[in-house]
């Protein structure tokens, strides 16, 4: 893709977050250095990471500089988005035990359970998990997939919707998903597409390049490569489902990208009655969803 400019300041021995390969400088944004892996092509934010993101209830409201404007207020459109993803997922599996990673307030877990899955979620924000249990009767556990204590091969499906880009080490996250899935189990990942038209046109201004909350960025090809390296087969399918977006959340995200006076004006606009408006955004040319099956472990690894 060849992004240009940005005043990059080189980081010594920056390693790829996906494969630990060597990298080349790409650009700088908000004081964070972006690099491209020479081996797998993944784009990532280089260490050191001076700022961290608190994945708590503030992340899902305007009280945080990251995250969402009003996640719970947008519940109906978020559930409509998840319902479309559930239909896509069901083209590969009829049901079973499902783990939703980064489950937020449990909206997808709730929908999957109503559709017949034995669904549960994993969410680092304790307040969000408590809401899901209290308000939806959804089974959510507080924690992160990198360190969760769940039995091997205990799920038929693992979902990661708009989550993989947040991990400092996405390889570990996918290794854990492979561990938790039975042989033949389904992994579903949705994330931004670095090779898509919008990313190519916007270059470093692409909204998905959003540190410190987004740290690693994939194309369809290098996500498939990473999945194969940790025990998944070739991609079963690629989807571009699209989503509904509230004007309030759109304005909030754009205000963060613009900053300054223009950003403040946009944020106030989103908080007005106009913010309740919504529109549909196509994912083709911007993001993708992919499904993989976990391959059987080699016999030698089971001894």
C-alpha positions as CSV (number, residue, x, y, z in Angstrom):
1,X,0.0,0.0,0.0
2,X,3.0,2.3,0.6
3,X,1.8,5.0,3.0
4,X,3.9,8.1,2.8
5,X,4.9,10.9,5.2
6,X,3.9,11.4,8.8
7,X,7.3,12.4,10.2
8,X,8.3,8.9,11.3
9,X,10.8,8.5,14.1
10,X,12.4,5.1,13.8
11,X,12.2,2.7,16.7
12,X,15.2,0.4,17.2
13,X,14.5,-3.3,16.5
14,X,10.7,-3.0,16.3
15,X,9.2,-6.4,15.9
16,X,6.0,-7.4,14.2
17,X,3.1,-8.0,16.7
18,X,1.8,-10.9,14.6
19,X,4.9,-13.0,13.8
20,X,7.9,-11.3,15.6
21,X,9.4,-10.6,12.3
22,X,11.6,-7.6,11.5
23,X,9.9,-4.4,10.4
24,X,10.3,-1.3,8.4
25,X,9.2,2.2,9.4
26,X,5.8,3.3,7.9
27,X,4.5,6.6,9.5
28,X,3.7,8.3,12.8
29,X,0.3,9.2,14.1
30,X,-0.5,10.8,17.5
31,X,3.1,10.2,18.6
32,X,2.9,6.5,17.9
33,X,5.2,4.8,15.4
34,X,3.7,2.4,12.8
35,X,5.8,-0.3,11.2
36,X,5.2,-2.9,8.5
37,X,6.5,-6.5,8.8
38,X,8.9,-7.5,6.1
39,X,7.9,-11.1,6.5
40,X,4.1,-11.2,6.8
41,X,3.1,-7.6,5.8
42,X,1.1,-6.9,9.0
43,X,1.1,-3.3,10.0
44,X,1.4,-2.6,13.8
45,X,2.1,0.1,16.3
46,X,5.7,-0.3,17.6
47,X,6.8,-0.4,21.2
48,X,7.1,1.5,23.4
49,X,3.4,2.2,24.1
50,X,3.5,5.2,26.4
51,X,-0.3,5.3,26.8
52,X,-2.6,2.4,27.7
53,X,-6.4,2.1,27.2
54,X,-8.6,1.4,30.2
55,X,-11.1,-1.1,29.0
56,X,-13.8,-0.3,31.6
57,X,-17.3,1.2,31.4
58,X,-15.9,4.6,30.4
59,X,-14.6,3.0,27.2
60,X,-18.2,2.5,26.1
61,X,-19.3,6.1,26.7
62,X,-18.1,9.6,26.0
63,X,-16.3,9.8,29.3
64,X,-13.3,8.2,27.6
65,X,-11.2,9.6,24.8
66,X,-11.3,6.2,23.2
67,X,-14.0,3.7,22.4
68,X,-17.6,4.5,21.8
69,X,-19.9,7.5,22.3
70,X,-22.9,5.7,23.7
71,X,-22.8,1.9,23.4
72,X,-25.8,1.0,25.5
73,X,-27.9,3.8,24.0
74,X,-27.2,2.3,20.6
75,X,-28.2,-1.1,21.7
76,X,-30.9,-1.7,19.1
77,X,-28.7,-0.9,16.1
78,X,-25.7,-2.8,17.6
79,X,-28.0,-5.9,18.1
80,X,-29.2,-5.5,14.5
81,X,-25.5,-5.6,13.4
82,X,-24.8,-8.6,15.5
83,X,-28.0,-10.4,14.2
84,X,-26.6,-10.1,10.7
85,X,-23.3,-11.5,11.8
86,X,-25.0,-14.4,13.6
87,X,-26.8,-15.3,10.4
88,X,-23.5,-15.3,8.5
89,X,-21.9,-17.5,11.3
90,X,-24.8,-20.0,11.1
91,X,-24.0,-20.7,7.5
92,X,-20.9,-22.6,8.9
93,X,-22.3,-24.2,12.1
94,X,-25.7,-25.2,13.4
95,X,-25.0,-24.4,17.1
96,X,-22.9,-25.6,20.0
97,X,-20.8,-24.0,22.7
98,X,-19.9,-20.5,21.8
99,X,-17.4,-18.0,23.4
100,X,-17.6,-14.3,22.4
101,X,-14.2,-12.6,23.1
102,X,-14.5,-8.9,24.0
103,X,-18.2,-9.3,24.6
104,X,-18.8,-5.8,25.9
105,X,-22.3,-5.6,27.4
106,X,-23.2,-9.1,26.1
107,X,-25.5,-8.2,23.3
108,X,-24.1,-10.8,20.9
109,X,-24.0,-13.5,23.6
110,X,-27.7,-12.8,24.4
111,X,-28.6,-13.1,20.7
112,X,-26.6,-16.3,20.2
113,X,-28.2,-17.9,23.3
114,X,-31.7,-17.1,22.0
115,X,-30.7,-18.7,18.7
116,X,-29.9,-22.0,20.4
117,X,-26.1,-21.7,21.2
118,X,-24.7,-22.4,24.6
119,X,-23.2,-19.0,24.6
120,X,-21.0,-17.2,27.0
121,X,-18.7,-14.2,26.8
122,X,-15.3,-13.0,28.0
123,X,-15.0,-9.2,28.7
124,X,-12.2,-7.3,30.6
125,X,-14.6,-4.6,31.8
126,X,-16.2,-5.9,35.0
127,X,-19.0,-3.3,34.9
128,X,-20.0,-4.4,31.4
129,X,-20.0,-8.1,32.3
130,X,-22.1,-7.3,35.4
131,X,-24.6,-5.5,33.2
132,X,-24.9,-8.4,30.9
133,X,-25.5,-10.9,33.7
134,X,-28.0,-8.6,35.5
135,X,-29.9,-7.1,32.6
136,X,-29.8,-9.8,29.9
137,X,-29.2,-13.0,31.9
138,X,-26.2,-13.6,29.7
139,X,-23.2,-15.6,30.9
140,X,-20.2,-13.3,30.9
141,X,-16.9,-13.9,32.6
142,X,-14.5,-11.0,33.4
143,X,-11.1,-11.5,31.9
144,X,-8.9,-11.6,28.9
145,X,-8.4,-14.4,26.4
146,X,-4.6,-14.2,26.8
147,X,-4.8,-15.5,30.4
148,X,-8.3,-17.0,30.8
149,X,-8.5,-20.3,32.7
150,X,-10.9,-22.4,30.6
151,X,-10.6,-26.0,29.7
152,X,-9.0,-27.1,26.4
153,X,-11.3,-27.9,23.5
154,X,-14.3,-26.6,25.5
155,X,-16.0,-24.6,22.7
156,X,-17.4,-25.2,19.2
157,X,-17.2,-21.5,18.2
158,X,-15.0,-18.6,19.2
159,X,-16.0,-15.1,17.9
160,X,-13.9,-11.9,17.9
161,X,-15.8,-9.0,16.5
162,X,-13.7,-5.8,16.2
163,X,-11.4,-7.2,18.9
164,X,-8.2,-8.6,17.3
165,X,-6.8,-5.2,16.4
166,X,-6.7,-4.3,20.2
167,X,-4.2,-7.0,21.2
168,X,-0.6,-6.3,21.8
169,X,0.1,-9.9,20.8
170,X,-2.7,-11.2,18.4
171,X,-0.8,-14.4,17.9
172,X,-1.2,-15.3,21.6
173,X,-4.9,-14.5,21.3
174,X,-5.4,-16.8,18.3
175,X,-3.3,-19.5,20.0
176,X,-5.7,-19.4,22.9
177,X,-8.7,-19.5,20.6
178,X,-7.2,-22.6,19.0
179,X,-6.6,-24.2,22.4
180,X,-10.2,-23.5,23.5
181,X,-11.8,-24.9,20.3
182,X,-12.5,-28.6,19.7
183,X,-11.0,-30.0,16.4
184,X,-13.2,-28.7,13.6
185,X,-14.4,-25.8,15.8
186,X,-15.1,-22.5,14.2
187,X,-13.2,-19.2,14.7
188,X,-14.9,-16.0,13.4
189,X,-12.8,-12.8,13.2
190,X,-14.0,-9.4,12.0
191,X,-11.5,-6.5,11.6
192,X,-10.4,-3.7,9.3
193,X,-8.8,-4.5,6.0
194,X,-5.5,-2.7,5.3
195,X,-5.8,-3.7,1.6
196,X,-9.3,-2.3,1.2
197,X,-10.1,0.7,-0.9
198,X,-10.8,3.1,2.0
199,X,-7.6,2.2,3.7
200,X,-5.6,2.8,0.5
201,X,-7.2,6.1,-0.2
202,X,-7.1,7.5,3.4
203,X,-3.6,6.1,4.1
204,X,-2.5,7.2,7.6
205,X,-5.7,9.1,8.0
206,X,-7.7,5.8,7.9
207,X,-9.9,5.8,11.0
208,X,-8.9,2.3,11.8
209,X,-5.3,3.4,12.4
210,X,-6.4,4.5,15.9
211,X,-3.7,4.2,18.6
212,X,-3.5,3.4,21.4
213,X,-6.7,1.4,21.3
214,X,-5.9,-0.2,17.9
215,X,-2.4,-1.8,17.7
216,X,-2.3,-4.3,14.8
217,X,-3.8,-4.2,11.4
218,X,-4.5,-7.0,8.9
219,X,-5.3,-7.8,5.3
220,X,-7.3,-10.9,4.5
221,X,-4.1,-12.6,3.3
222,X,-1.9,-12.0,6.4
223,X,-4.8,-12.8,8.8
224,X,-5.2,-16.1,7.1
225,X,-1.5,-16.7,7.3
226,X,-1.5,-16.0,11.0
227,X,-4.5,-18.3,11.6
228,X,-2.8,-21.1,9.7
229,X,0.4,-20.7,11.8
230,X,-1.5,-21.4,15.1
231,X,-3.5,-24.4,13.9
232,X,-6.4,-23.3,11.7
233,X,-7.1,-24.3,8.2
234,X,-7.6,-22.1,5.2
235,X,-10.4,-19.5,5.4
236,X,-13.9,-21.0,5.0
237,X,-15.3,-17.7,3.8
238,X,-15.0,-14.0,3.7
239,X,-17.9,-11.6,4.3
240,X,-18.6,-7.9,4.0
241,X,-21.8,-7.5,6.0
242,X,-21.9,-3.7,6.7
243,X,-23.4,-2.1,9.8
244,X,-25.7,0.5,11.1
245,X,-24.1,3.5,12.8
246,X,-25.6,6.3,14.9
247,X,-24.7,9.8,13.9
248,X,-23.7,10.4,17.5
249,X,-21.0,7.6,17.4
250,X,-19.9,8.6,13.9
251,X,-19.4,12.2,15.1
252,X,-17.6,11.1,18.2
253,X,-15.1,9.0,16.2
254,X,-14.6,11.7,13.6
255,X,-14.1,14.3,16.3
256,X,-11.3,12.2,17.8
257,X,-9.6,12.0,14.4
258,X,-9.8,15.7,13.7
259,X,-9.2,17.1,17.2
260,X,-9.1,20.8,18.0
261,X,-12.0,23.1,17.3
262,X,-13.4,21.1,14.5
263,X,-13.4,18.0,16.6
264,X,-15.1,19.8,19.5
265,X,-17.9,21.2,17.2
266,X,-18.5,17.7,15.7
267,X,-18.8,16.2,19.2
268,X,-21.3,18.8,20.2
269,X,-23.2,18.1,17.0
270,X,-23.3,14.4,17.8
271,X,-24.7,15.1,21.3
272,X,-27.6,17.1,19.8
273,X,-30.9,15.5,18.8
274,X,-29.4,14.9,15.4
275,X,-27.1,12.4,17.0
276,X,-30.0,9.9,17.2
277,X,-30.1,9.6,13.5
278,X,-28.5,6.5,12.0
279,X,-27.3,5.3,8.6
280,X,-25.8,2.2,7.0
281,X,-22.1,1.9,6.3
282,X,-20.9,-0.8,3.8
283,X,-17.9,-2.9,5.0
284,X,-16.8,-3.8,1.4
285,X,-13.7,-1.7,0.8
286,X,-13.1,-1.2,4.5
287,X,-13.4,-4.3,6.7
288,X,-14.1,-8.0,6.5
289,X,-15.2,-11.0,8.5
290,X,-13.5,-14.4,8.1
291,X,-14.2,-17.9,9.4
292,X,-11.7,-20.7,10.0
293,X,-11.8,-24.2,11.4
294,X,-9.4,-25.5,13.9
295,X,-7.4,-28.4,12.4
296,X,-6.8,-31.6,14.5
297,X,-3.6,-31.4,16.5
298,X,-0.7,-33.5,15.2
299,X,-0.7,-36.9,16.9
300,X,2.8,-36.2,18.3
301,X,1.5,-33.1,20.2
302,X,-1.1,-35.2,22.0
303,X,1.4,-37.7,23.5
